[in-house]
């Protein structure tokens, strides 16, 4: 008998609150409530897409960066808690992240 069953026996009228989705076998990356911010910038005349605002572990964000780079077949990096993707791929990145279950907020033009 786990803790939830014990609590149901003690408090049968209490309804449990939804907990945020965490790591599972289907989804190895921790999902968060706050949206990931997807920005577009130009550095040295070249367009880049920046993803920031992830509150989980850095290893999970690095895995996400690698997966995005391979799906889009582009270069990029992970620095200072941000994913930097070469090129303007905001729409494609947002659809990939939404399919994974993340909430994404588009910032900038």
N, C-alpha and C positions, 0 to 999 in steps of 0.2 A: 504494500500500500504506500503510494507516494504522498507527498505533502498536499497536493491538490485534493486527493481523495479524503485525507484527514480533515482538511478545512471544510469540505462539503459535508462531512458527517457532523462537525461542530456547528456550522452555520449553513443549514440547508436553504434558507431564503436568500442568501447572498449570491448575487450574480457577479461572476468574475469579469474583470475588465480585459479588453483585448491587449495583448502584449505586442510590441513591434516584432516584425519578422526578423529572425536571426538566421545564422548560418544553418543550413540543412544540407542534405545530400543533393537535392535538386538545385539549390542556390547556395554556392559556397561563399558568396560575398555578403557581408552584413548590410542590410538595408536600413535606411534612416528615415526619420520623419521630415526633416528639413530638406528642401530641394537642393540639388547640385546646381551650381551656377555655371552656365555655358556662355563664355564671352568670345568676342571676335576682336582681334587687334591686328595691327600691322607693325612689324618690327623690321627695320632696315629695308622697308619697301615690300616685304613678303608677308602674305596673310598667314595668321595662325589662329587656332582655336584653343581656348584655355578653359579647363574644367577645374573648379575649386569648390570648397565648402563641404567636403566629405569628412564626417566625424568619426569614422571607424578606424581600424588599424591601417597603418601605412602599407603593410604587405598586401592587404586586400585591394587598396587603391592602385598599387603597382601591378597586380594581376589584371585589374580592370584596364589599366593603361596598355598593357601588352595585348590584351584581347582586342581593344579598339584599334590599335595599330595594325594588327594582323587582319582584322575584318575589313578595314578601309585600305589596306596595302599602302600605308604612308609612314613617314618617319615621325618621330616625336620623342618626348622625354618626360621624366617624372622628377620635378624639383620643388623643394619647399612646400610639399603638400598640394601641388598643382600638377595636372596633366597638361602638357603642351603638345598639341598635334599640329603638324605642318599642313597648312591649307585651310580653307573655309569649308568645314564639314559639319557645321552646326546642326543642320536638319537631319543628316544621317546619324550623327552621334545621339541626338535627342531621341530618335526612334529606337535605336539600339538600347539606350538606357531605359526607356519606357517599357520596352518588351521585357527587360530584366526585372522591372518592378520599381525602379527608382522614380522619384519625382524630379523633374528638371525645369529650371527657370532660365529663359533666354534673356540675356542682357546685351544691350547694344544693338545698333542698326540692323 
